[in-house]
């Protein structure tokens, strides 16, 4: 395989160019990409030789440093095998990018850019091979250790590490056989993004700790088959490799991480698939979807979480020993919805925490509860040989509508009759709706037209940029590229169809990373930038130099969509009053991915009859306004408390109106009046709206369903009400006459009420409330709440004041307190 790469790279190798200013160009890649690759430097021009022998460390580092000196951007490494005997540092706002072909079930042989690593063999504690700084990334690479052995593995340090504070991206990577894969922390860090990673790590695949703002893991795949099927020299024997992994390896190790998002993670054949322990600065809370752990000795091991707990939906957990192991330290709550579980012991819980299971299938294996509480609703134990062992110290076990293949004799109760409660009555439960994967779409301009518009500091660039976009559009479309620097915008821009306006960031980035910064000085009431059908915005940053929280300017929307198939990807907005308007015009099939910033009044408004839109990985936090681009005199950092206090009373992060098949995925806001606000507009309301993984932190109202007439489903929600007065996690207005369903919810903060319902129907399945105020208040409408855990012993749990509240399968700390509602048939008072 290495010989094939060498012959190919010789035919593709460019003539060495100058090492002066970046030669911005579209790279003609050999393998498919989801966006155009635009680079400023090629490592070949700095002396890199892709012969798998010559040390390329100096050449690569020189190219990366040169790129950083010019404001950031992408350094490209063509297909080939590059040897390394030293370490690399990716500077702030620089991306190292190569050629990569995703391993598939049909072929795991690697093609593309291969980094051949000899660095620090035998020293597991040495610094990592590649350190990734703030707003930087590595993409489209394969990393291989040619001297590694499965019979007697050679210790190496971590291959990759986040070294900066905010935003490090690891995307489209194959880690063939590292001893240790990717490390985040234990130094303070935020906003890691790991996406499309494959390989066979031998000791630990990913380890992260001390993450204080949301990290994201999407499409991670670890299995012995990636090394075995690589086609590379010195392949191990399958027996040696599998035996080593089963005895020694951990797929992913999570320590302290606040609000971690995990989706589509697959670990196969490891000792522990996913491990959760306390970190250097505390423990984690997190949410998981489609966590697939199979053929591991222990699939999921949880020692400790923070009090806010963890939620798992649609996961497959299969192990040779324990599918789920909760240690004696476990004292919080874990929630499982629509999961499939199998192992010698499907669940072994030794701690005093609470386990909630909703519509889960235990294919085989026993459930063993030594302490704590268990509540299961719906679902089944498929094997007549499976048993449920309730230890003498268990505080309660509820089974409502659970199908037991072995009947009630499957329950082995050592705790007394009153501890185990059972109901065979069938429960009508909502199922998680199907929604497609959405991050595999390709977003490119209409053609390969390309032009560069250089910054001119404080000179107004409106006409220069618009003229460049119009020229590109007249030729069939293409990219208008803005290198790193300051751009003044005192007018309005319109991005024509088929045109992409693009900056230097190929990855999610923070304000402090600088980059291609457009400084906005609004002069009209119209949106500053409009996007037409099939146009795009990518890799840019925006800032309002004259915005002042002591003299607030109520400026128009920064961005406005005016057509279908538009896209906004990896865009940062430091301090806009209003960011994105997708409501004034119908914008079918819009796609927004990792839009970040600190909106003051409105984050994103979507409606206007738009259909089939996707808004994903949006990150709103005051720190985007508080932490300016380093050394940039145009930034005056906003005072955190002043901004946050205003946002908690005024900001609406997401307004959702007349839409159909709108999908929100893993979006987050810190500090707001409403995290999500559902309204009726343009003669309609949200129809078939699905929200997965929404997070409201530090908000007055987590989600507000003010009005509407259509079904809305929220999965894996984390809602934290913290403000002055009238703090509510979930609110349904009197004009709301539809049904909203929340499955797998974590509630905390300091709410006055967990939920207030004035109209419509609220259905809750699987909820853990660290604090609940006075619980669920039914002023009107109807509430159906099933499988709930209330951690606090203070306040009411449910009140009826004109509405109806039905609670089933409830776990409380102390006495259950209800006012006017029927007591649940099954409950645990701990």
C-alpha positions in Angstrom: 0.0 0.0 0.0 2.9 2.4 0.9 4.5 1.7 -2.5 1.2 2.5 -4.3 1.0 5.8 -2.5 4.6 6.7 -3.3 4.1 6.1 -7.0 1.0 8.1 -7.1 2.4 11.0 -5.2 5.4 11.4 -7.5 2.9 11.8 -10.4 0.9 14.4 -8.5 3.8 16.3 -6.8 3.7 20.0 -7.7 6.8 21.9 -8.5 8.2 23.7 -5.4 6.8 27.2 -5.2 7.8 30.3 -3.2 7.2 30.5 0.5 6.0 34.1 0.5 2.4 35.2 0.7 -0.2 32.4 0.7 -1.1 31.2 -2.8 -4.8 30.7 -2.1 -6.3 28.1 -4.4 -8.9 25.4 -4.7 -7.2 22.0 -4.3 -8.1 19.4 -6.8 -8.6 16.5 -4.4 -8.4 12.9 -5.4 -11.2 11.7 -3.1 -14.7 13.1 -2.4 -15.1 16.0 0.1 -18.2 17.6 1.4 -16.9 21.1 0.7 -14.2 22.6 -1.5 -10.7 22.5 -0.1 -9.0 25.9 -0.2 -5.4 26.1 1.0 -2.8 28.8 1.3 0.3 26.6 1.5 1.3 23.1 0.4 3.8 21.2 2.5 5.6 20.1 -0.6 6.7 23.8 -1.1 8.4 23.6 2.3 10.5 20.5 1.5 8.2 17.7 2.6 9.0 14.4 0.8 6.4 11.7 0.8 8.7 8.7 0.8 7.8 7.3 4.2 11.5 7.7 5.3 12.5 11.4 5.3 11.6 13.2 8.5 8.9 15.7 7.5 8.5 17.4 10.9 10.5 20.6 10.0 8.7 21.0 6.6 5.2 20.6 8.0 5.9 22.8 11.0 7.4 25.5 8.8 4.3 25.5 6.6 2.0 25.6 9.6 3.9 28.5 11.2 3.9 30.4 8.0 0.2 30.0 7.7 -0.3 31.3 11.2 1.8 34.4 10.4 -0.6 35.3 7.6 -3.7 35.2 9.8 -4.5 31.5 9.6 -6.0 29.1 7.0 -5.4 25.6 5.6 -2.1 23.9 5.0 -2.5 21.1 2.5 -0.6 17.8 2.5 -1.1 15.9 -0.8 -1.7 12.1 -0.9 1.5 10.3 0.2 3.3 8.7 3.1 5.2 11.3 5.3 7.6 10.1 8.0 7.8 12.0 11.4 10.4 11.8 14.1 9.4 15.0 15.9 6.2 16.7 17.0 3.8 19.1 15.4 1.9 22.0 16.8 -1.1 23.3 14.9 -1.2 27.1 15.7 -4.4 29.0 16.4 -6.8 29.3 13.4 -4.7 26.9 11.2 -6.0 23.6 9.8 -3.7 20.8 8.6 -5.6 19.0 5.9 -4.8 16.1 3.6 -6.5 13.5 1.4 -8.7 10.9 3.1 -11.1 8.2 2.1 -13.5 7.0 4.7 -13.0 3.3 5.7 -16.1 1.3 4.9 -17.4 -2.2 5.6 -16.5 -3.0 2.0 -12.9 -1.8 2.2 -10.8 -0.7 5.1 -7.6 -0.3 3.1 -6.3 3.2 3.5 -5.7 5.7 0.8 -4.8 9.4 1.0 -2.4 11.3 3.2 -0.6 9.0 5.7 1.5 10.3 8.6 4.0 7.7 9.5 5.0 8.2 13.1 8.2 7.1 14.8 8.1 9.9 17.5 8.7 9.0 21.2 8.4 5.2 21.0 8.5 3.7 24.4 7.4 6.9 26.3 3.7 6.9 27.0 4.0 10.1 29.0 5.8 12.2 26.4 3.9 15.2 24.9 1.5 14.2 22.1 2.6 13.9 18.5 0.2 16.7 17.3 -1.0 19.5 19.6 -4.1 21.5 18.3 -4.4 25.1 19.5 -7.4 27.4 19.7 -9.8 27.4 16.7 -7.4 25.0 14.9 -7.9 21.6 13.4 -6.7 18.4 11.7 -8.8 16.9 8.9 -8.6 14.2 6.3 -5.6 12.3 7.6 -4.5 8.8 8.3 -1.9 8.3 11.1 0.1 5.0 11.3 2.8 3.7 13.7 4.8 1.3 11.6 6.8 -0.1 14.5 3.7 -0.9 16.6 3.0 -4.5 17.6 -0.1 -6.2 18.9 1.8 -9.1 20.5 3.8 -6.7 22.7 2.4 -3.2 22.1 4.9 -0.3 22.2 3.9 2.6 24.5 3.6 5.9 22.7 2.2 9.2 23.9 -1.2 10.4 22.8 -1.3 11.0 19.0 -3.5 14.1 19.2 -4.3 16.7 21.9 -6.3 19.9 22.3 -3.7 22.3 23.6 -5.7 25.6 23.3 -8.6 26.7 25.4 -11.5 27.0 22.9 -12.4 24.9 19.8 -10.2 22.1 18.6 -11.4 20.0 15.7 -10.4 16.4 14.9 -12.3 15.4 11.8 -12.1 12.7 9.1 -9.3 10.8 10.6 -8.1 7.2 10.6 -5.9 6.4 13.6 -4.7 3.0 12.4 -2.9 1.7 15.5 -2.0 4.4 18.1 -1.2 3.3 21.7 -3.2 6.3 22.8 -5.5 8.3 20.5 -6.9 11.7 21.3 -6.6 13.6 24.6 -8.6 16.6 25.8 -7.6 18.1 29.1 -6.9 17.7 32.0 -6.0 21.4 31.6 -9.1 23.7 31.3 -10.6 23.5 27.8 -13.9 24.0 25.9 -15.6 23.1 22.7 -13.8 20.1 21.3 -15.3 18.6 18.1 -14.5 15.0 17.1 -16.3 13.9 13.9 -15.7 10.9 11.6 -12.9 9.1 13.4 -11.9 5.5 12.7 -9.2 3.2 14.0 -7.8 0.7 16.4 -6.3 2.4 19.4 -4.5 -0.1 21.7 -4.7 1.5 25.1 -7.3 4.3 25.0 -9.0 5.8 22.0 -10.3 9.1 23.4 -9.8 10.6 26.8 -11.3 13.9 27.9 -11.4 15.9 31.1 -12.1 19.4 32.5 -14.3 20.4 29.5 -16.4 23.3 30.8 -18.3 24.1 27.6 -19.9 21.6 25.3 -17.8 19.0 23.5 -19.2 16.9 20.7 -18.4 13.4 19.6 -20.0 12.3 16.3 -19.4 9.2 14.3 -16.5 7.6 16.2 -15.6 4.0 15.2 -13.0 1.8 17.0 -12.6 -1.8 16.2 -9.8 -4.3 15.6 -10.8 -4.5 12.0 -9.5 -1.1 11.0 -5.8 -2.2 11.6 -6.4 -5.7 10.4 -8.0 -4.5 7.2 -5.6 -1.6 6.5 -3.4 -3.4 4.0 -0.4 -1.8 5.6 2.9 -3.6 6.3 3.4 -5.6 9.6 -0.2 -6.4 10.2 -0.8 -8.2 13.5 -2.3 -11.6 13.9 -6.1 -11.2 14.5 -5.8 -13.4 17.6 -3.1 -11.3 19.2 -4.8 -8.0 18.5 -8.3 -9.1 19.7 -6.9 -10.7 22.9 -4.9 -7.5 23.7 -7.9 -5.2 23.2 -10.3 -7.4 25.2 -7.9 -7.5 28.2 -6.4 -3.9 28.1 -8.1 -1.3 26.0 -10.7 1.4 26.7 -12.5 2.8 23.7 -13.5 6.2 25.2 -12.8 7.5 28.7 -14.9 10.5 29.8 -14.0 12.3 33.0 -15.2 15.9 33.7 -17.2 17.2 30.8 -20.1 19.5 31.1 -23.0 18.8 28.7 -21.1 16.4 26.4 -23.0 15.5 23.2 -22.3 11.9 22.0 -23.9 10.5 18.8 -23.1 7.5 16.6 -20.2 6.1 18.6 -19.2 2.5 17.8 -16.7 0.6 19.9 -16.2 -3.1 19.2 -14.0 -5.7 20.9 -12.5 -3.6 23.7 -12.2 -4.3 27.4 -14.4 -1.3 28.2 -16.3 0.3 25.5 -17.1 3.6 27.2 -15.9 4.5 30.7 -17.1 7.3 32.9 -15.1 8.4 36.0 -14.5 11.5 38.1 -11.9 13.9 36.7 -9.5 16.5 38.0 -12.2 19.1 38.4 -15.3 17.0 39.1 -17.6 14.6 37.2 -19.6 14.8 34.0 -23.1 15.2 32.8 -23.8 14.1 29.2 -26.3 12.8 26.7 -25.9 9.9 24.3 -27.7 8.7 21.2 -26.8 5.6 19.2 -23.9 4.6 21.4 -23.1 1.2 20.0 -20.8 -0.9 22.2 -20.5 -4.5 21.2 -18.4 -7.6 21.9 -16.7 -5.7 24.8 -16.0 -7.2 28.2 -17.8 -4.3 29.8 -19.8 -2.1 27.4 -20.7 0.9 29.6 -18.9 1.5 32.9 -20.1 4.5 35.1 -18.2 5.2 38.3 -19.6 8.6 38.9 -21.5 11.5 37.3 -22.3 14.9 38.6 -25.8 15.3 40.2 -27.3 16.2 36.8 -27.0 12.7 35.4 -26.8 11.2 32.0 -29.3 10.1 29.4 -29.0 7.4 26.8 -31.4 6.9 23.8 -31.5 4.3 21.1 -28.2 2.8 22.2 -27.0 -0.8 21.7 -25.0 -2.1 24.7 -23.7 -5.7 24.4 -20.9 -7.2 26.4 -19.4 -10.5 27.4 -19.7 -9.6 31.1 -21.6 -6.4 32.1 -23.4 -4.4 29.5 -24.0 -1.7 32.0 -21.8 -1.5 35.2 -22.6 1.2 37.8 -19.9 1.3 40.6 -20.5 1.8 44.3 -19.6 5.5 43.8 -22.7 6.0 41.6 -25.2 8.2 43.4 -26.9 10.2 40.6 -29.2 9.1 37.8 -28.9 7.4 34.4 -31.8 7.3 32.0 -32.2 4.8 29.2 -34.8 5.1 26.4 -35.4 2.6 23.6 -32.0 0.9 24.2 -31.1 -2.7 23.5 -29.0 -4.3 26.2 -27.3 -7.7 26.3 -24.6 -9.4 28.4 -24.0 -12.0 31.1 -25.3 -9.2 33.3 -27.3 -6.7 31.3 -27.2 -4.3 34.3 -25.2 -4.4 37.5 -25.7 -1.5 39.8 -23.7 -1.3 43.0 -24.3 2.4 43.9 -27.2 4.2 45.6 -28.2 6.1 42.4 -31.4 5.8 40.3 -31.8 3.9 37.0 -34.7 4.8 34.8 -35.5 2.5 31.8 -38.2 3.3 29.3 -39.1 1.0 26.4 -35.8 -0.9 26.6 -35.2 -4.4 25.4 -33.0 -6.7 27.4 -32.0 -9.4 24.9 -30.3 -11.6 27.4 -28.6 -11.4 30.8 -29.6 -10.6 34.3 -30.3 -7.3 36.1 -28.6 -7.1 39.5 -29.4 -4.2 41.8 -27.3 -4.2 45.0 -28.4 -0.7 46.1 -30.3 2.3 44.8 -33.6 2.4 42.8 -34.8 1.0 39.5 -37.9 2.0 37.5 -38.7 0.3 34.3 -41.7 1.2 32.1 -42.5 -0.6 28.9 -39.9 -2.8 27.2 -39.1 -6.4 27.9 -36.7 -9.1 29.1 -36.6 -11.3 26.0 -35.0 -14.4 27.6 -36.8 -16.6 30.0 -33.4 -17.3 31.7 -32.9 -13.7 32.6 -33.5 -12.7 36.2 -33.9 -9.4 38.1 -32.1 -9.6 41.4 -33.2 -7.0 44.0 -30.7 -6.8 46.8 -31.5 -6.2 50.5 -30.3 -2.6 50.4 -32.4 -1.6 47.3 -34.7 1.3 48.1 -37.3 0.5 45.4 -38.0 -1.2 42.1 -40.9 -0.4 39.8 -42.0 -2.4 36.8 -44.9 -1.0 34.7 -45.9 -2.7 31.6 -42.7 -4.6 31.3 -42.9 -7.9 29.4 -40.9 -10.6 31.2 -40.3 -13.8 29.2 -39.9 -15.7 32.5 -42.9 -14.1 34.2 -42.8 -12.6 37.7 -40.7 -15.5 38.9 -37.8 -13.7 37.1 -37.8 -11.2 39.9 -35.6 -12.4 42.8 -36.5 -10.1 45.7 -34.3 -9.9 48.8 -35.6 -6.5 49.9 -39.1 -7.2 51.0 -42.5 -7.1 49.3 -43.1 -3.4 49.6 -39.9 -2.6 47.8 -40.9 -4.2 44.5 -44.0 -2.9 42.8 -45.3 -4.4 39.6 -48.1 -3.6 37.1 -48.9 -5.6 34.1 -51.2 -3.0 32.6 -50.0 -2.0 29.2 -48.8 1.6 29.0 -49.3 3.8 25.8 -45.9 5.4 25.3 -44.6 7.7 22.6 -41.8 6.4 20.4 -38.8 8.4 19.3 -39.6 9.5 15.7 -37.2 8.5 12.9 -35.1 11.3 11.5 -32.3 11.0 8.9 -28.6 11.5 9.3 -27.9 15.0 8.1 -24.2 15.7 8.3 -23.3 13.7 5.2 -24.7 16.3 2.8 -22.3 18.1 0.4 -22.4 21.9 0.3 -20.4 23.5 -2.5 -20.8 26.6 -4.7 -22.3 26.3 -8.2 -18.9 25.9 -9.9 -15.2 26.3 -9.2 -14.9 30.0 -10.0 -12.6 31.5 -7.4 -11.4 35.0 -6.4 -9.7 36.5 -3.4 -10.6 39.8 -1.8 -7.9 41.0 0.5 -8.6 43.0 3.7 -8.2 46.8 3.8 -8.6 47.4 7.5 -10.9 50.3 8.3 -11.8 51.0 4.6 -15.3 50.0 3.7 -15.2 46.7 1.8 -18.9 46.5 0.9 -18.5 47.3 -2.8 -15.4 45.3 -3.3 -16.9 42.1 -1.9 -20.2 42.6 -3.7 -18.5 43.2 -7.0 -16.5 40.0 -6.6 -19.6 38.0 -5.8 -21.5 39.4 -8.7 -18.6 38.6 -11.1 -18.4 35.1 -9.8 -22.1 34.6 -10.1 -22.1 35.8 -13.7 -19.7 33.0 -14.5 -21.9 30.3 -13.1 -21.0 30.6 -9.4 -18.0 29.9 -7.2 -16.1 31.1 -4.1 -15.2 34.6 -3.0 -12.5 34.0 -0.4 -11.5 36.5 2.3 -8.1 35.8 3.8 -7.5 36.4 7.5 -7.7 40.1 8.6 -10.2 42.9 9.4 -12.9 43.8 6.9 -15.1 46.9 7.4 -18.7 46.6 6.2 -20.8 49.7 6.3 -23.4 48.6 3.7 -25.4 45.5 2.7 -24.3 42.4 0.9 -26.3 40.0 -1.2 -24.8 36.5 -1.8 -26.1 35.4 -5.3 -27.2 31.9 -6.1 -24.3 29.5 -6.6 -21.9 31.7 -4.7 -20.1 30.9 -1.4 -18.6 33.7 0.7 -15.8 32.1 2.6 -13.2 32.8 5.3 -10.1 31.0 6.5 -11.7 28.6 9.0 -12.3 25.1 7.8 -13.4 24.2 11.3 -15.6 25.6 14.1 -13.9 28.5 15.7 -14.1 31.0 18.5 -14.0 34.9 18.5 -10.6 34.7 20.1 -9.3 32.8 17.1 -9.5 35.9 14.9 -9.6 34.8 11.2 -11.5 36.6 8.5 -13.4 39.2 10.5 -16.2 41.3 9.1 -16.8 44.4 11.3 -20.4 45.5 10.9 -21.5 49.2 11.0 -25.2 49.0 10.1 -26.6 51.9 8.1 -30.1 50.6 7.1 -33.0 48.6 8.6 -32.4 45.7 6.3 -30.4 42.6 7.1 -26.7 43.2 6.5 -26.2 40.0 4.5 -28.8 38.2 2.5 -28.4 34.7 1.1 -30.2 33.6 -2.1 -31.1 30.1 -3.0 -28.1 27.7 -3.1 -25.7 30.3 -1.7 -23.5 29.8 1.3 -21.5 31.4 4.0 -18.5 29.5 5.5 -15.6 30.0 7.8 -16.2 33.7 8.6 -16.3 35.8 11.8 -18.5 38.9 12.5 -18.2 41.7 15.0 -20.1 44.9 15.8 -17.4 47.4 17.1 -19.9 50.0 18.1 -22.1 47.7 20.2 -22.2 48.6 23.8 -24.3 47.1 26.5 -24.5 50.5 28.3 -25.8 52.1 25.1 -27.5 49.2 23.3 -28.0 49.4 19.5 -31.0 47.5 18.3 -29.6 46.6 14.9 -31.3 44.5 12.2 -30.5 40.9 11.6 -27.0 40.2 10.5 -28.0 37.4 8.2 -31.2 36.7 6.3 -32.1 33.7 4.1 -34.1 34.4 0.9 -34.3 31.1 -0.8 -34.0 27.3 -0.6 -30.8 25.1 -0.2 -28.8 27.9 1.4 -26.1 26.9 3.9 -24.2 28.5 6.8 -21.3 26.5 8.2 -18.6 27.3 10.8 -19.5 30.9 11.2 -18.9 32.9 14.4 -20.8 36.1 15.4 -19.3 37.8 18.5 -22.0 40.3 19.5 -24.9 40.7 17.1 -28.2 42.0 18.4 -29.9 39.5 16.0 -28.1 36.9 14.1 -30.1 34.8 11.6 -33.5 35.4 10.0 -35.0 32.3 8.2 -38.6 33.4 8.9 -39.2 36.4 6.6 -38.8 34.3 3.5 -39.4 30.6 2.9 -36.1 28.8 3.0 -36.6 25.1 2.3 -33.8 22.7 3.0 -31.7 25.3 4.7 -28.6 23.9 6.5 -26.9 25.6 9.5 -23.9 23.9 11.1 -21.9 25.2 14.0 -23.1 28.8 14.0 -21.6 30.3 17.2 -21.8 33.5 19.1 -23.4 35.7 21.7 -26.7 37.1 20.3 -28.2 39.8 22.4 -31.9 39.7 21.4 -32.5 37.0 18.8 -30.4 34.0 17.8 -32.2 32.3 15.0 -35.8 32.7 13.8 -37.1 30.1 11.4 -40.5 29.9 9.8 -42.2 31.4 6.7 -43.4 28.0 5.7 -39.9 26.5 5.4 -39.6 22.8 4.9 -37.0 20.2 5.6 -34.5 22.5 7.3 -31.6 21.4 9.5 -30.1 23.5 12.3 -27.3 21.7 14.1 -24.5 22.3 16.6 -25.4 25.9 17.2 -23.5 27.2 20.2 -24.5 30.5 22.0 -22.6 31.7 25.0 -21.7 35.2 26.3 -18.0 34.2 26.2 -18.0 34.7 22.5 -18.4 38.5 23.2 -16.2 38.5 26.3 -13.1 36.8 24.8 -12.0 38.9 21.8 -9.6 38.1 19.0 -6.1 38.4 20.4 -4.4 41.7 19.9 -7.2 43.1 17.8 -7.8 46.8 18.7 -11.3 46.8 17.1 -12.6 44.6 19.9 -13.9 46.0 23.2 -14.8 42.9 25.3 -18.3 43.0 26.7 -18.7 42.7 30.5 -19.9 39.2 31.1 -22.4 39.9 33.9 -23.9 42.9 32.1 -24.5 40.9 28.9 -25.6 37.7 30.7 -28.1 39.6 32.8 -29.6 41.2 29.7 -29.8 37.9 27.9 -31.6 36.2 30.7 -34.4 38.7 30.5 -34.5 39.4 26.7 -32.7 36.9 24.5 -34.8 34.3 22.5 -32.2 31.8 21.2 -34.5 30.0 18.8 -37.8 31.2 17.5 -39.7 28.5 15.6 -42.8 29.4 13.6 -44.5 28.0 10.4 -42.2 25.1 9.5 -42.6 21.5 8.3 -40.1 18.7 9.0 -37.7 21.1 10.8 -34.9 19.3 12.6 -32.8 20.8 15.4 -29.8 18.8 16.5 -27.6 19.3 19.6 -28.0 23.1 19.9 -27.1 25.0 23.1 -27.6 28.4 24.6 -26.3 29.8 27.9 -28.3 32.8 29.2 -31.7 33.6 27.7 -35.3 34.5 28.3 -36.5 31.5 26.2 -34.2 28.7 25.0 -36.7 27.7 22.3 -39.9 29.6 21.6 -42.6 27.9 19.4 -45.1 30.3 17.9 -47.8 30.5 15.3 -46.9 32.7 12.3 -47.7 33.0 8.6 -50.9 31.1 9.2 -49.1 28.0 10.5 -47.1 26.5 13.3 -44.3 24.0 13.6 -45.4 20.7 12.0 -43.4 17.4 12.5 -40.7 19.4 14.3 -38.1 17.2 16.0 -35.5 18.6 18.4 -32.7 16.3 19.5 -30.2 17.3 22.2 -31.4 20.8 22.9 -29.7 22.6 25.9 -30.8 25.7 27.7 -28.5 26.7 30.5 -29.0 29.8 32.6 -32.3 30.6 31.0 -35.6 32.0 32.5 -37.7 29.5 30.5 -36.0 26.4 29.0 -38.6 25.8 26.2 -41.9 27.8 25.7 -44.6 26.4 23.5 -46.7 29.6 23.3 -49.1 28.5 20.5 -49.4 25.9 17.8 -51.5 23.0 16.6 -49.0 20.4 15.6 -47.0 17.6 17.3 -43.5 18.5 18.6 -41.0 16.0 19.9 -37.9 16.8 22.0 -35.3 14.1 22.7 -32.4 14.3 25.2 -33.2 17.8 26.5 -31.2 19.5 29.2 -33.0 22.5 30.7 -31.6 24.7 33.4 -33.8 27.6 34.7 -31.7 30.3 36.4 -32.8 33.9 36.4 -34.7 36.3 38.6 -38.4 35.3 38.7 -40.9 33.1 36.9 -38.2 30.4 36.2 -39.6 27.4 34.4 -37.9 24.5 32.5 -41.0 23.7 30.3 -43.9 26.0 29.6 -47.0 25.4 27.5 -49.1 28.5 26.8 -52.9 28.8 26.9 -53.1 29.0 23.1 -51.1 25.9 22.5 -53.6 23.2 21.5 -51.3 20.4 20.3 -49.1 17.7 21.9 -45.5 18.1 22.8 -43.4 15.1 23.9 -40.2 15.1 25.9 -38.2 11.9 26.1 -35.1 11.6 28.1 -34.8 15.0 29.9 -32.4 16.4 32.6 -33.6 19.3 34.6 -31.7 21.4 37.2 -30.8 25.0 38.2 -33.3 26.9 40.4 -36.7 26.7 38.7 -39.9 27.9 40.4 -41.6 25.0 38.5 -40.4 22.1 36.5 -43.3 22.6 34.1 -46.3 24.9 33.8 -49.1 23.9 31.4 -51.8 26.3 30.6 -53.0 24.5 27.4 -52.4 21.5 25.2 -50.9 18.2 26.2 -47.5 17.7 27.6 -46.1 14.1 27.6 -42.9 13.4 29.6 -41.1 10.0 29.5 -37.9 9.5 31.5 -37.0 12.6 33.4 -34.4 13.4 36.1 -34.8 16.6 38.0 -32.0 17.6 40.3 -34.2 20.5 41.4 -37.8 20.9 40.5 -39.2 23.9 42.4 -42.8 23.1 43.0 -42.9 20.4 40.3 -45.5 20.2 37.6 -48.3 22.8 37.5 -51.4 22.1 35.5 -53.4 25.3 35.1 -55.1 23.9 32.0 -54.6 21.2 29.4 -53.2 17.8 30.4 -49.9 16.4 31.6 -48.9 12.8 31.3 -45.6 12.2 33.1 -44.0 8.8 33.3 -40.8 7.5 34.8 -39.6 10.5 36.8 -36.9 11.0 39.4 -36.9 13.9 41.7 -33.6 14.3 43.5 -34.5 17.2 45.8 -36.8 16.6 48.8 -38.2 20.2 48.7 -41.4 21.4 47.1 -44.5 19.9 45.5 -44.1 17.3 42.8 -47.5 18.0 41.0 -50.4 20.5 41.4 -53.7 20.7 39.5 -55.3 24.1 39.2 -57.8 23.6 36.5 -55.8 21.1 34.4 -55.1 17.4 34.7 -51.9 15.9 35.9 -51.3 12.1 35.5 -48.0 10.8 37.0 -46.9 7.2 36.8 -43.7 5.5 38.1 -42.2 8.3 40.2 -39.1 8.2 42.4 -38.8 10.9 45.0 -36.4 12.0 47.7 -38.6 11.9 50.8 -42.4 12.0 50.6 -44.3 12.3 47.4 -46.2 15.6 47.5 -49.1 16.2 45.2 -52.0 18.6 45.3 -55.2 17.8 43.5 -53.9 15.1 41.3 -54.2 11.3 41.6 -51.4 9.6 43.3 -49.3 7.4 41.0 -50.0 3.7 41.3 -46.2 3.0 41.5 -43.8 5.2 43.4 -40.6 5.1 45.4 -40.1 7.4 48.4 -36.3 7.2 49.1 
